[in-house]
Amino acid sequence: MAENKADLYRLKLPEDLKKLSFAQCDDLCRQIRTLLIKTVSKNGGHLASNLGTVELTVALHRVFESPKDKIVWDVGHQAYTHKIVTGRLDKFATLRQEGGISGFCRPDESEHDAFISGHSSNSISAALGIAYAKKLQGDEHHAIAVLGDGAMSGGLSYEGLNNAGKSETNIIVILNYNEMSISRNVGSMAKYLSQMRTKSSYLKTKTAVERVLDVTPVVGQPVKKVVRSSKNAFKNMLLHSTFFEDMGFEFIGPLDGHNIEELEAGLRTAKAMHKPVFVHVNTVKGKGYAPAEANPGEFHGVGSFEISTGNPDVVSADSFSSVMGKELCRLARADKHICAITAAMKYGTGLQYFAKNFPERFFDVGIAEEHAVTFCGGLASSGMIPVFAVYSTFLQRSYDQIIHDLSIGGLHAVICVDRAGIVGSDGETHQGIFDISYLTSIPNVTVYSPSNYDELRLCLKKAVLEDKAISVVRYPRGREASNKVLDSAGTGHVHIKNGGNSLILTYGRMFDNVSAAVGKLGKDGLKCDVLKLVKIFPIEDEIVKIIKEYDKVYFFEEAYKFGSLSEKIAAECGNIEAFAIGDYVHHGETADLLDELGLSAEKIYRVMKERSSHAT
């Protein structure tokens, strides 16, 4: 009689996972993949990485006991299956939607989410802290860090490994190796891990030798002891390295990441050791969905798409990122000193054009933003002009390097801050609302915030070719605003006079919403002037002079209010009422979030109309 198939929607998860046969688990994994594809095709999200970790996640929850055993997912963009099997199946359709479940791990969402996730390379350090806490509390459960090979290019991973290997705790580090991060992995460790992926012969050979010795009379056991005592030499012969063992870990793998039986055997062995263990798992990114397997980079993070073809529902329009990348190429053709640097985000930041046209001057340093900034310092100190394109939220890692390795020495480097402001569905860990606060706290920094493509080109040219110290050009995700009032004179600001006695200050994307609100106010007979800032820092004397001409000044800013530009200008001028962001911003559609924050055109209109009525 055929074995009953597992029904994803009838199981009590995660408890019932342990009751399933391997055949039922395979069937369950197929159902989970179908659900992942269906949901992400509608909601957008991280698809390829999640398709690659289905069996690994099921095996983890069968071998370990979450939440007593703590699973720490690095980045978290591969944890959708984890969410499905830990009680969030009924909410999974709300993934990344406002009011729904997050696209990353959040302890306030589920007790099964052991640690906050969103940025790369933190899982080993966090898991080690959890493992030590358990040891100190007499708890023998495990802490398991799950990270991809892309995260192994981040320095924090090695800081964690360095401490974890000698820790004498119940920590297990699982490397999910799929040969892809957002951009293809680079560097010596990527090459080493690629070699490890092909050396599964080591584990098979070692097992075969030990089995033969077990049944060999008289000499079998003594020889086996000798082999074990010289395991480093034996392993070095096959793998040419004992990197993880030298750091103090027992090493298991490589394991087939899509074979649950093999995965469980490896994980149970790791669990039984009660010491630091490193488990190497090989997976296929995009597993089970042909378009994602063929193009895992394109399906790393996606918007909605048509399942049958994999084609996006809407063809992506031009964006600030692509305009920056193309303009940088134009500048680089005329100046051979210009270099471009990315931290594993070539396509996300529009640098694919530069990489194709000037490969010898293009550098992908991996997920290593701190290194990227100091690397820029080295280039700049020797006469080159480095341009580092990076998301606002990831630049946060490099604060010390910007101060120590660029600012103090007065070195000229350009930082293109992509995804500045609200980014939407990725939530708290990805909203670019802090760059204004931390960048404007550093000496020798000039910050531009263009509101349209033409201004972006002007600002980038000035930053690269004219400025002398650190120049920052920041711009939002997506396309330019519809209102293209241009700072063609290059003064760093545009003063729009409508005959009003009150003034609104703003910059970047907010200018479009402010313009719409002011237009609506004009129809109500309420006049208001606008000062659009393009060069937003340092604060020019002319800006202060203009502000002091008005009795009432309002500042609408898509940035964290503490340390904001409005706070700094108010310190000089005094007569400013600021509207900025006062806390972390959850996930949702960008337009909806801006409305909640009081920064949509409609909310700006309402505030200004209310202030005008009070004034009269």
C-alpha positions as CSV (number, residue, x, y, z in Angstrom):
1,M,0.0,0.0,0.0
2,A,1.3,3.4,-0.9
3,E,2.4,5.6,2.0
4,N,0.2,8.5,2.8
5,K,1.5,11.8,1.6
6,A,2.1,14.7,4.0
7,D,-0.4,17.5,3.8
8,L,1.2,20.8,4.7
9,Y,-2.1,22.3,5.7
10,R,-3.1,19.4,8.0
11,L,0.1,19.2,10.0
12,K,0.7,20.7,13.4
13,L,4.0,22.5,12.9
14,P,6.7,22.1,13.8
15,E,5.8,19.2,16.1
16,D,4.5,16.8,13.4
17,L,7.7,17.2,11.3
18,K,9.4,14.6,13.5
19,K,6.7,12.0,12.7
20,L,7.1,12.0,9.0
21,S,9.1,9.5,6.9
22,F,11.8,10.7,4.6
23,A,9.4,10.1,1.6
24,Q,6.8,12.3,3.3
25,C,9.4,14.9,4.0
26,D,10.3,15.1,0.3
27,D,6.6,15.5,-0.6
28,L,6.3,18.2,2.0
29,C,9.3,20.1,0.6
30,R,7.6,20.1,-2.8
31,Q,4.5,21.6,-1.3
32,I,6.5,24.3,0.5
33,R,8.3,25.2,-2.7
34,T,5.0,25.6,-4.5
35,L,3.8,27.9,-1.7
36,L,7.0,29.9,-1.8
37,I,6.8,30.5,-5.6
38,K,3.1,31.4,-5.4
39,T,3.5,33.9,-2.5
40,V,6.7,35.6,-3.7
41,S,5.2,35.9,-7.3
42,K,2.5,38.1,-5.7
43,N,4.3,39.8,-2.9
44,G,7.8,40.0,-4.1
45,G,10.7,39.0,-1.8
46,H,13.7,36.7,-1.7
47,L,13.0,33.7,-3.8
48,A,16.1,31.8,-5.0
49,S,17.7,31.7,-1.6
50,N,14.6,30.3,0.1
51,L,14.0,27.7,-2.6
52,G,17.5,26.5,-1.9
53,T,17.1,26.0,1.9
54,V,13.8,24.0,2.1
55,E,15.2,20.6,2.9
56,L,17.8,22.1,5.2
57,T,15.1,23.9,7.2
58,V,12.9,20.8,7.5
59,A,15.9,18.8,8.6
60,L,16.9,21.4,11.2
61,H,13.4,21.3,12.8
62,R,13.4,17.5,12.8
63,V,16.7,17.2,14.5
64,F,16.5,20.1,16.9
65,E,13.8,21.4,19.2
66,S,13.0,25.0,18.4
67,P,12.6,27.3,20.3
68,K,14.6,25.6,23.0
69,D,17.4,25.1,20.5
70,K,18.0,28.5,18.9
71,I,18.3,28.8,15.2
72,V,20.0,32.1,14.1
73,W,19.5,32.9,10.4
74,D,22.1,35.1,8.9
75,V,20.5,37.9,6.9
76,G,17.2,36.1,7.2
77,H,16.3,36.2,3.5
78,Q,16.5,32.4,3.4
79,A,14.2,31.8,6.4
80,Y,10.7,31.7,4.7
81,T,10.4,27.9,5.1
82,H,11.4,28.4,8.8
83,K,8.4,30.8,9.1
84,I,6.1,28.3,7.4
85,V,7.0,25.4,9.7
86,T,6.9,27.5,12.9
87,G,3.3,28.4,13.1
88,R,3.0,31.2,10.5
89,L,1.6,29.1,7.6
90,D,-1.8,30.8,7.9
91,K,-0.2,34.2,7.8
92,F,2.3,33.5,5.0
93,A,0.1,35.1,2.4
94,T,0.8,38.5,4.2
95,L,4.5,38.2,3.8
96,R,6.1,41.6,3.5
97,Q,2.7,43.3,3.4
98,E,1.8,46.1,5.8
99,G,0.4,44.5,8.9
100,G,1.7,41.1,7.8
101,I,4.7,39.0,8.6
102,S,8.2,40.3,8.0
103,G,10.5,39.1,5.2
104,F,13.2,38.7,7.8
105,C,13.5,37.2,11.3
106,R,11.9,39.1,14.2
107,P,11.8,37.8,17.8
108,D,8.8,40.0,18.4
109,E,7.0,38.1,15.6
110,S,7.7,34.5,16.9
111,E,9.6,32.8,19.7
112,H,11.1,30.7,17.0
113,D,13.0,33.7,15.6
114,A,16.0,33.7,17.9
115,F,17.6,36.9,16.8
116,I,16.9,39.9,14.6
117,S,18.1,39.6,11.0
118,G,18.5,41.7,7.9
119,H,22.2,42.5,7.6
120,S,24.8,39.9,6.7
121,S,27.5,38.1,8.7
122,N,26.1,38.5,12.3
123,S,24.8,35.0,12.9
124,I,27.9,33.4,14.3
125,S,28.5,36.1,16.9
126,A,24.9,36.2,17.9
127,A,24.7,32.4,18.2
128,L,27.9,32.3,20.2
129,G,26.4,34.8,22.7
130,I,23.3,32.6,22.9
131,A,25.4,29.5,23.4
132,Y,27.4,31.0,26.2
133,A,24.2,32.2,27.9
134,K,22.8,28.6,27.8
135,K,26.1,27.3,29.2
136,L,26.1,29.8,32.0
137,Q,22.5,28.9,32.8
138,G,23.1,25.1,32.7
139,D,21.0,24.6,29.6
140,E,22.4,22.0,27.2
141,H,20.4,23.0,24.2
142,H,22.2,24.2,21.1
143,A,22.6,27.5,19.3
144,I,22.8,27.0,15.5
145,A,24.0,29.7,13.1
146,V,22.9,29.3,9.5
147,L,24.8,31.5,7.0
148,G,25.4,31.5,3.2
149,D,28.8,31.6,1.5
150,G,28.2,35.3,0.7
151,A,28.2,36.1,4.4
152,M,31.6,34.5,4.7
153,S,33.1,37.5,2.8
154,G,32.1,39.7,5.8
155,G,34.7,40.3,8.5
156,L,32.3,39.8,11.3
157,S,31.9,36.2,10.4
158,Y,35.6,35.6,11.1
159,E,35.5,37.5,14.3
160,G,32.7,35.2,15.4
161,L,34.5,32.0,14.2
162,N,37.7,33.1,16.0
163,N,35.9,33.1,19.3
164,A,33.4,30.3,18.7
165,G,35.9,27.6,17.7
166,K,37.6,27.5,21.2
167,S,34.5,28.3,23.2
168,E,33.5,24.9,24.5
169,T,29.9,25.6,23.9
170,N,27.1,23.9,22.1
171,I,27.4,26.0,19.0
172,I,26.9,24.6,15.5
173,V,27.7,26.7,12.4
174,I,26.0,25.6,9.2
175,L,27.4,27.0,6.0
176,N,24.8,26.9,3.2
177,Y,27.0,26.9,0.2
178,N,25.3,27.8,-3.1
179,E,28.0,29.7,-4.9
180,M,25.9,32.9,-5.1
181,S,25.3,35.9,-2.9
182,I,23.5,38.9,-4.4
183,S,26.5,39.3,-6.7
184,R,28.9,36.4,-7.4
185,N,31.2,35.8,-4.5
186,V,34.8,37.1,-4.7
187,G,38.0,36.6,-2.8
188,S,40.2,33.8,-1.4
189,M,37.6,32.3,0.9
190,A,35.1,32.0,-2.0
191,K,37.7,30.0,-3.9
192,Y,38.4,27.9,-0.9
193,L,34.8,27.1,-0.3
194,S,34.3,26.3,-3.9
195,Q,37.1,23.7,-3.7
196,M,35.4,22.3,-0.5
197,R,32.2,21.9,-2.4
198,T,33.9,19.5,-4.8
199,K,35.7,17.6,-2.1
200,S,32.8,15.5,-0.8
201,S,35.2,12.7,-1.7
202,Y,36.9,13.4,1.5
203,L,34.0,12.4,3.7
204,K,33.2,9.3,1.6
205,T,36.9,8.2,1.5
206,K,37.3,8.7,5.3
207,T,34.1,6.7,6.0
208,A,35.1,3.9,3.6
209,V,38.6,3.6,5.1
210,E,37.2,3.4,8.7
211,R,34.6,0.7,7.7
212,V,37.4,-1.4,6.2
213,L,39.6,-1.0,9.3
214,D,36.7,-1.9,11.6
215,V,36.5,-5.4,10.1
216,T,40.2,-5.9,9.7
217,P,41.5,-8.4,12.3
218,V,44.4,-7.6,14.6
219,V,45.7,-4.4,12.9
220,G,42.4,-2.7,12.1
221,Q,41.8,-0.8,15.3
222,P,45.4,0.3,15.9
223,V,45.6,1.6,12.4
224,K,42.3,3.4,12.8
225,K,43.7,5.1,15.9
226,V,46.7,6.3,14.0
227,V,44.5,7.6,11.2
228,R,42.3,9.5,13.7
229,S,45.3,10.9,15.5
230,S,46.7,12.2,12.2
231,K,43.3,13.4,10.8
232,N,44.7,16.8,10.0
233,A,47.3,15.3,7.7
234,F,44.7,13.0,6.2
235,K,42.3,15.8,5.6
236,N,45.0,18.1,4.3
237,M,45.9,15.5,1.7
238,L,42.4,15.5,0.3
239,L,41.2,19.1,1.0
240,H,44.6,20.9,1.1
241,S,43.4,22.8,4.2
242,T,42.2,22.4,7.7
243,F,41.0,26.0,8.1
244,F,37.9,25.4,10.3
245,E,39.5,22.6,12.4
246,D,42.5,24.9,13.1
247,M,40.0,27.4,14.5
248,G,38.7,24.7,16.9
249,F,35.7,23.3,15.1
250,E,34.8,19.7,14.3
251,F,34.1,19.6,10.6
252,I,31.2,17.7,9.0
253,G,30.5,17.8,5.2
254,P,30.1,18.6,2.5
255,L,26.5,17.3,2.8
256,D,23.9,17.2,0.0
257,G,21.6,20.1,1.0
258,H,18.6,18.5,-0.8
259,N,18.9,15.0,0.7
260,I,17.0,15.1,4.0
261,E,18.3,11.7,5.1
262,E,21.9,12.8,4.6
263,L,21.3,16.2,6.2
264,E,19.7,14.6,9.3
265,A,22.6,12.2,9.7
266,G,25.1,15.0,9.6
267,L,23.1,17.3,11.9
268,R,22.5,14.5,14.5
269,T,26.2,13.8,14.5
270,A,26.9,17.5,15.1
271,K,24.3,17.6,17.8
272,A,25.8,14.6,19.6
273,M,29.3,16.1,19.8
274,H,28.4,18.9,22.3
275,K,31.2,21.1,21.1
276,P,31.7,23.7,18.4
277,V,30.9,22.0,15.0
278,F,31.1,23.4,11.5
279,V,28.7,21.8,9.0
280,H,29.2,22.4,5.3
281,V,26.0,22.0,3.2
282,N,25.8,22.3,-0.6
283,T,22.6,23.6,-2.0
284,V,21.3,24.8,-5.4
285,K,20.0,28.4,-5.2
286,G,16.5,28.5,-6.8
287,K,16.0,24.8,-6.4
288,G,12.8,23.5,-8.0
289,Y,11.9,26.5,-10.1
290,A,13.6,26.5,-13.5
291,P,13.8,30.3,-14.0
292,A,15.4,30.8,-10.6
293,E,17.8,28.0,-11.0
294,A,18.9,29.4,-14.4
295,N,19.2,33.0,-13.1
296,P,19.6,32.9,-9.3
297,G,21.0,36.4,-9.1
298,E,17.9,37.8,-10.8
299,F,15.7,35.9,-8.5
300,H,17.5,36.8,-5.3
301,G,15.2,39.6,-4.5
302,V,12.3,40.1,-6.9
303,G,9.0,42.0,-7.2
304,S,5.9,40.3,-8.4
305,F,6.3,38.0,-11.5
306,E,4.4,35.6,-13.7
307,I,5.0,32.1,-12.4
308,S,4.8,30.3,-15.8
309,T,7.6,32.3,-17.3
310,G,9.3,34.0,-14.5
311,N,8.8,37.3,-16.2
312,P,8.2,40.4,-14.0
313,D,4.6,41.8,-14.1
314,V,6.0,45.3,-14.9
315,V,9.2,46.0,-16.8
316,S,11.5,48.0,-14.5
317,A,11.8,51.6,-15.5
318,D,14.9,53.7,-15.3
319,S,16.1,54.3,-11.8
320,F,18.4,56.6,-9.9
321,S,20.8,53.6,-9.6
322,S,21.0,53.0,-13.3
323,V,21.4,56.7,-14.1
324,M,24.2,57.0,-11.6
325,G,26.0,53.9,-13.1
326,K,25.7,55.2,-16.6
327,E,26.9,58.7,-15.7
328,L,29.8,57.4,-13.8
329,C,30.9,55.5,-16.9
330,R,30.7,58.7,-18.9
331,L,33.0,60.5,-16.4
332,A,35.4,57.5,-16.3
333,R,35.9,57.5,-20.0
334,A,37.5,61.0,-19.7
335,D,39.3,60.4,-16.5
336,K,41.3,57.2,-15.9
337,H,41.7,57.9,-12.2
338,I,38.1,57.1,-11.5
339,C,37.5,53.7,-9.9
340,A,34.2,52.0,-8.8
341,I,33.8,49.9,-5.7
342,T,30.8,47.7,-4.6
343,A,30.2,45.5,-1.6
344,A,28.6,42.5,-3.4
345,M,25.9,44.8,-4.9
346,K,27.0,45.4,-8.5
347,Y,23.5,45.1,-10.0
348,G,21.7,46.7,-7.1
349,T,23.7,49.8,-7.3
350,G,23.9,50.2,-11.1
351,L,27.6,49.4,-11.3
352,Q,27.2,46.6,-13.8
353,Y,27.8,49.2,-16.6
354,F,31.1,50.3,-15.1
355,A,32.2,46.7,-14.5
356,K,31.6,45.9,-18.2
357,N,33.3,48.9,-19.6
358,F,36.2,49.3,-17.1
359,P,36.8,45.9,-15.5
360,E,40.4,46.8,-14.4
361,R,39.0,49.8,-12.4
362,F,36.0,48.0,-10.9
363,F,36.3,46.2,-7.5
364,D,33.8,44.0,-5.9
365,V,35.1,43.5,-2.3
366,G,32.2,41.2,-1.2
367,I,30.0,41.8,1.8
368,A,32.7,44.0,3.5
369,E,31.6,47.6,3.7
370,E,34.2,48.5,6.3
371,H,37.0,47.2,4.1
372,A,35.4,49.0,1.1
373,V,35.8,52.4,2.7
374,T,39.3,51.8,3.9
375,F,40.2,50.4,0.5
376,C,38.9,53.7,-1.0
377,G,41.2,55.5,1.4
378,G,44.1,53.6,0.1
379,L,43.2,54.3,-3.5
380,A,42.6,58.0,-2.8
381,S,45.9,58.3,-0.9
382,S,47.7,57.2,-4.1
383,G,46.0,59.5,-6.6
384,M,42.9,57.6,-7.7
385,I,39.3,58.8,-7.4
386,P,37.3,56.0,-5.7
387,V,33.5,55.9,-6.0
388,F,31.8,53.5,-3.5
389,A,28.2,52.8,-4.4
390,V,26.3,51.3,-1.4
391,Y,22.9,51.1,0.1
392,S,22.3,53.6,3.0
393,T,21.4,50.8,5.4
394,F,24.7,48.9,4.7
395,L,26.9,52.0,4.9
396,Q,26.0,52.2,8.6
397,R,28.7,49.5,9.2
398,S,31.4,51.9,8.0
399,Y,31.0,54.8,10.3
400,D,34.4,54.4,12.0
401,Q,36.2,53.9,8.7
402,I,34.7,57.0,7.2
403,I,36.0,59.0,10.2
404,H,39.4,57.3,10.7
405,D,40.4,56.4,7.2
406,L,38.9,59.1,5.0
407,S,37.9,62.2,7.0
408,I,40.9,62.7,9.3
409,G,43.3,62.5,6.4
410,G,41.2,64.8,4.2
411,L,41.1,62.1,1.5
412,H,38.9,62.6,-1.6
413,A,36.5,59.7,-2.0
414,V,32.9,59.7,-3.3
415,I,30.2,57.7,-1.6
416,C,27.0,57.1,-3.6
417,V,24.3,56.3,-1.1
418,D,21.6,54.3,-2.8
419,R,18.2,53.5,-1.3
420,A,18.3,56.7,0.8
421,G,15.0,57.1,2.7
422,I,12.1,54.7,2.9
423,V,12.6,51.5,0.9
424,G,9.3,49.7,1.7
425,S,8.7,46.0,2.2
426,D,12.1,45.0,3.6
427,G,11.3,46.8,6.9
428,E,13.3,48.2,9.8
429,T,16.7,46.7,8.9
430,H,16.7,48.2,5.4
431,Q,15.1,51.6,5.6
432,G,17.7,54.3,4.7
433,I,16.7,56.8,7.4
434,F,20.0,57.2,9.3
435,D,22.6,58.3,6.8
436,I,21.8,62.0,7.2
437,S,22.3,61.7,11.0
438,Y,25.7,59.9,10.9
439,L,27.2,61.5,7.8
440,T,26.5,65.1,8.8
441,S,28.2,64.4,12.2
442,I,31.6,63.9,10.4
443,P,34.0,66.7,9.5
444,N,35.2,67.0,5.9
445,V,31.9,65.6,4.4
446,T,29.8,67.2,1.7
447,V,26.4,65.8,1.1
448,Y,24.2,66.2,-2.0
449,S,20.6,65.0,-2.3
450,P,19.3,65.4,-5.8
451,S,15.6,65.1,-6.5
452,N,15.8,64.1,-10.2
453,Y,18.1,62.5,-12.7
454,D,19.5,65.8,-14.1
455,E,20.5,67.0,-10.7
456,L,22.0,63.5,-9.9
457,R,24.3,63.9,-13.0
458,L,25.3,67.4,-11.9
459,C,25.9,66.4,-8.3
460,L,27.9,63.3,-9.3
461,K,30.1,65.3,-11.6
462,K,30.8,67.9,-8.9
463,A,31.4,65.3,-6.3
464,V,33.9,63.3,-8.5
465,L,35.7,66.0,-10.3
466,E,35.5,69.2,-8.2
467,D,35.2,68.4,-4.5
468,K,38.3,67.7,-2.5
469,A,37.4,65.7,0.6
470,I,34.5,63.2,1.2
471,S,31.6,63.8,-1.1
472,V,28.3,61.9,-0.6
473,V,25.5,61.8,-3.3
474,R,22.4,60.2,-1.8
475,Y,19.3,59.2,-3.7
476,P,16.2,57.1,-3.2
477,R,15.2,53.7,-4.6
478,G,13.3,53.7,-7.9
479,R,12.6,56.4,-10.4
480,E,12.8,60.2,-10.4
481,A,9.9,62.4,-9.2
482,S,7.6,64.0,-11.6
483,N,8.3,67.6,-10.6
484,K,11.7,68.3,-12.3
485,V,12.6,71.8,-10.9
486,L,16.3,71.8,-11.5
487,D,19.2,73.5,-9.7
488,S,20.7,74.4,-13.1
489,A,22.8,77.2,-11.7
490,G,24.6,74.8,-9.4
491,T,23.9,77.0,-6.3
492,G,23.0,74.0,-4.2
493,H,19.4,75.1,-3.7
494,V,16.3,76.3,-5.5
495,H,14.2,79.1,-3.9
496,I,10.6,79.0,-5.2
497,K,8.7,82.2,-4.4
498,N,5.0,82.0,-4.5
499,G,4.3,85.2,-2.6
500,G,3.8,83.5,0.7
501,N,5.0,84.6,4.2
502,S,5.8,81.0,5.3
503,L,8.5,78.7,3.9
504,I,8.8,74.9,3.5
505,L,12.3,73.4,3.4
506,T,12.9,70.0,2.0
507,Y,15.3,67.9,-0.2
508,G,15.5,64.8,-2.4
509,R,12.3,62.8,-3.0
510,M,10.3,64.8,-0.5
511,F,10.3,67.8,-2.9
512,D,7.7,66.1,-5.1
513,N,5.3,65.6,-2.2
514,V,5.9,69.2,-1.0
515,S,5.3,70.6,-4.5
516,A,2.0,68.7,-4.8
517,A,0.9,69.9,-1.3
518,V,1.8,73.5,-2.1
519,G,0.0,73.3,-5.4
520,K,-3.1,72.1,-3.6
521,L,-2.8,74.8,-1.0
522,G,-2.6,77.4,-3.8
523,K,-6.0,76.3,-5.0
524,D,-7.3,77.0,-1.5
525,G,-5.9,80.5,-1.7
526,L,-3.0,79.7,0.6
527,K,0.5,80.8,-0.6
528,C,3.7,79.1,0.6
529,D,7.3,79.5,-0.6
530,V,9.6,76.5,-1.0
531,L,13.3,76.1,-0.5
532,K,14.6,72.9,-2.1
533,L,18.1,71.9,-0.9
534,V,20.4,70.0,-3.3
535,K,23.7,70.5,-1.5
536,I,22.4,69.8,1.9
537,F,25.6,69.8,4.0
538,P,27.6,71.7,5.1
539,I,24.8,74.3,5.7
540,E,25.5,77.3,3.5
541,D,25.3,80.8,4.8
542,E,22.8,81.7,2.0
543,I,20.4,79.0,3.3
544,V,20.4,80.5,6.8
545,K,19.9,84.0,5.3
546,I,16.8,82.9,3.3
547,I,15.3,81.1,6.3
548,K,15.6,84.2,8.5
549,E,13.5,86.2,6.0
550,Y,10.4,84.2,7.1
551,D,8.4,84.2,10.3
552,K,7.2,80.6,9.8
553,V,9.4,77.8,8.5
554,Y,8.5,74.2,8.2
555,F,10.9,71.3,7.3
556,F,9.7,68.0,5.9
557,E,12.4,65.4,5.9
558,E,12.6,61.7,5.1
559,A,15.2,61.0,7.7
560,Y,15.5,60.2,11.4
561,K,14.8,63.4,13.3
562,F,17.5,63.1,15.9
563,G,20.7,64.3,14.2
564,S,18.6,65.3,11.2
565,L,19.4,68.2,8.9
566,S,16.3,70.0,10.2
567,E,17.6,69.7,13.7
568,K,21.0,71.1,12.7
569,I,19.5,74.0,10.8
570,A,17.1,74.8,13.6
571,A,20.1,75.0,15.9
572,E,21.3,78.0,13.8
573,C,18.0,79.6,12.9
574,G,15.6,78.7,15.7
575,N,12.3,79.3,13.9
576,I,11.7,75.9,12.3
577,E,9.0,73.3,12.9
578,A,10.4,70.0,11.8
579,F,8.5,66.9,10.5
580,A,10.8,63.9,10.4
581,I,10.9,60.2,11.4
582,G,11.0,59.4,15.1
583,D,11.5,55.6,15.2
584,Y,12.3,52.5,13.2
585,V,9.9,52.1,10.2
586,H,8.2,48.7,9.7
587,H,7.6,47.0,6.4
588,G,5.0,48.0,3.9
589,E,4.5,49.9,0.6
590,T,6.7,53.0,0.4
591,A,3.8,55.4,-0.4
592,D,1.7,54.0,2.5
593,L,4.6,54.3,4.9
594,L,5.3,57.9,3.9
595,D,1.6,58.6,4.5
596,E,1.7,57.1,8.0
597,L,4.8,59.1,8.8
598,G,3.1,62.4,7.8
599,L,5.3,62.8,4.7
600,S,2.8,62.2,1.8
601,A,1.6,65.1,-0.3
602,E,-1.8,64.8,1.4
603,K,-0.5,64.8,4.9
604,I,1.8,67.7,4.2
605,Y,-1.2,69.6,2.7
606,R,-3.3,68.9,5.8
607,V,-0.5,70.1,8.2
608,M,0.1,73.3,6.3
609,K,-3.6,74.1,5.9
610,E,-4.0,73.6,9.6
611,R,-1.0,75.8,10.4
612,S,-2.4,78.5,8.0
613,S,-5.8,78.5,9.6
614,H,-4.3,79.0,13.0
615,A,-2.1,81.8,11.7
616,T,-5.2,83.7,10.5
